[in-house]
Amino acid sequence: MNPGSGAPLLLAAALLLASPARAVEVVRISVAAGAAEADLSGPGLAVEPLREGAVRQPVAGGRARLRLDGERLLLDGKAVDGAGLLFSSSGSIRCAGRELSGEVEVRRAQGGLSVIDVLPMEDYVGAVIGGEMPPSFPPEALKAQAVAARSFAVRKKIEAREQALDFDLGSTVLDQVYPGSGRADPRARAAALATAGEVLVKDHLIVEAYFHSACGGRTERGADALGRDLPYLASVPCERCQGSPAFRWTLRLPAAEVGKAAGLPGEAKQVVVQRTTSTGRAARVSVEGGGAKVVLDGVEFRRRLGYDRLPSLAFTVKPVDGAFLLTGKGRGHGAGMCQWGAAGWARAGADYRAILSRYYPGAEITRMY
Ligand SMILES: [Zn+2]
């Protein structure tokens, strides 16, 4: 997002979210797109067409099969008028491998069916926390995660409405992992409800509340980790993520794997961190072997090896027998909130407001709705 577009963004947020016609803040999540067919089931499943004056009717057997036949949308073999259908249930609706709460829209869209879960924002936030942080973390850490996740969702919702999209967010890692809200952990749900409507704001803008698993001691600047040079994504000391299994780590990378990742013709013979960021993370890495030399940006080096394979860019490297031994700390890009640090601070007595102000310096918590 272009930070310059911020002022209208927040104004739009105020208008959008203060609408008196809507008692509950809702969010629209795309859970399937481009499929040729979709099955929905749930207790007391009912359906109505997406048009004015439509009447809701029960679905026989609590199970609906939708199929796209050219331009026509078929419900159990019968053509549907209008843009699509809205399903509701007395419990959760099962679709696309997820348990969904709220209502589910199925629309005809370019390239196939579009399935959208329309649900209260706090149900969404509760489900997302469960996908991003262990629910066994202390309640104040879960609340901090709730405010970060909600800030992200509200930003995306405002952008989507400005662009007149059918949905606000996807359900994958490209946005936030949404595993479905039908089975959200009660501790995660409680954290969402306890912070209902709260988002992080800086200079009248909703902040880009990035987070990561563990920083290993000090967080990274947004500019270095993500190319996002924002005042609240400053590097701060953490001092509380020692509980993370990745607080300190070693990794043995075979020379052939490094050579392949770097795009060399053969095994890597030498790996050198040529430059580090202000926090000591690798900013430029050179890899030599087979008569060639490749110099990579640190972030690109990690992407090529795999984000799971190389836990972070805070490492030193030395050659060992046919391989390279990396000794490092932390997991993730390092910018914004350190999740294990948030847990550590919560155990030390900090509340979620103190945790958020530590990891997003200068940002303030505002209740948006
Ligand atoms: Zn940390």
Boltz pocket constraint, residues with backbone or C-beta under 6 A from the ligand:
constraints:
  - pocket:
      binder: B
      contacts: [[A, 214], [A, 215], [A, 216], [A, 217], [A, 218], [A, 238], [A, 239], [A, 240], [A, 241], [A, 338], [A, 340], [A, 341]]
      max_distance: 6.0
